[in-house]
Amino acid sequence: MSNCIVAQSGGPTSVINATVAGVVKANQMNPIYEHVFGGLNGIEGILAERFVDLTDMTEEENRTLQQTPSSALGSCRYKLKRDNPEDFEKLLKIMEKHDVETLFYIGGNDSMDTVAALAEYAEKHNITDRRFVGCPKTVDNDLMHTDHCPGFASAAKFIATTTLQTWLDVNVYPASRKEVLILETMGRDAGWLAASACLSGKVDILILPEEPFDTDVFLKRVKECIDEKSKCYVVVSEGARFADGTYISAGESKNDLFGHAVLGGAGEALKALILETETAPRCKVQDLSTAQRSHATEQSLVDRTEAYRLGLSAHMHTADKTFTGKMVGVKRRDCEEYDVEYFAIDADQVANYVKHFPAEWILPEYRGITEEAYAYLRPLINGTPYITFKDGLPAYVEPYYLR
């Protein structure tokens, strides 16, 4: 009996470890593999042969792992380049050395590209005993074909909750205190996270990357809100940009190893605009930064359950020895009560594409989202899983890469 390895890549989410727990539990119930190894720090760690054996994980550790935020196996931003075969050859030799038949790679767009690239290399070189399977995760919810990505719903729930609670905070002062509160969310290319703030019912102005930013329209809307009720609640995605494609974020954006813009400061740019034009006398910015993807006590029960079951499904799919180069996704069933099923699609159909927030779901003049958008978002944030605590803080699994 051969082995498998599961690894994580890219930015973490609050439920990314639930997928790892699902793969481990599936193999305990139906042992397709003799050992389930965890690859520490993604492809980068696997290339360094940094593994941990997860095969005999206890029930308690499995449950605690599901509520543990961030990537318990560690992550990386390591890009496999198709024109550089050395990494491919080395990785396949390591898999052969440790009798690893299947690599489960949990990640976003770039991780699915890694799965596709490895599968392409293996096929090109007639290597049929090594397989590669992608499991989606990203708070940005921007992967194609899957209805939604595990991790997004919990981040959406945290954002909507934070919006509601900070709206209550800013409104404690009388009408004589005119004030704007700006909430900045993640979302380099897609506005799913920012749009989820509307679930609070308190957003006055919503600015997404999908809709070009118009300074005059924005300031007009802010003034209308201030004149009407003395307060204005603005939500902006970090990737919001002008019609010419330049970001509104304060400061010059930089690129990461994958060529993606590293953003931040959209909220501060809007604040400066409001104060400089004297559209409002006071303005505060709440940048959610990494809190929106790591606040595990705000997990959505739907999200955590689906992330776990996706791990189960990915493992089950690999009972088919021809299953490789695929991503296991989530499909919403066409039924009255919310339900999903899991399906597989070629990873190269997902990699290097972006699923934008639908333009037809965006109301004009930054007035929020349509009922169709609410119908899509609402079921995803339902329920709260039982969270265990230790010494007053949420219990968590000590990261495997720190042991």
Buried (B, 14 or more C-beta within 10 A) or exposed (E): EBBBBBBBBBBBBBBBBBBBBBBBBBBBEEEBBEBBBBBBBBBBBBBEEBBBEBBEBEEEBBBBBBBBBBBBBBBBBBBBEEEEEEBBEBBBEBBEEBBBBBBBBBBBBBBBBBBBBBBBBBEEEEBEEBBBBBBBBBBBBBBBBBBBBBBBBBBBBBBBBBBBEBBEEBBEEEEEEBBBBBBBBBBBBBBBBBBBBBBBEBBBBBBBBBBEBBEEBBBEBBBBBBEEEBBBBBBBBBBBBEEEEEBBBBEEBEEEEEEBBEBBBBBBBBBBBBBEEEBBEBBBBBBBEBBBBBBBBBBBBBBBBBBBBBBBBBBBBBEEEEBBBBBBBBBBEEEEEEEBEBBBBBBBBBBEEEBEBBEEBBEEEBEBBBEEBBEBBEBBBEBEBEBEEEEEEBBBBEBBBEE
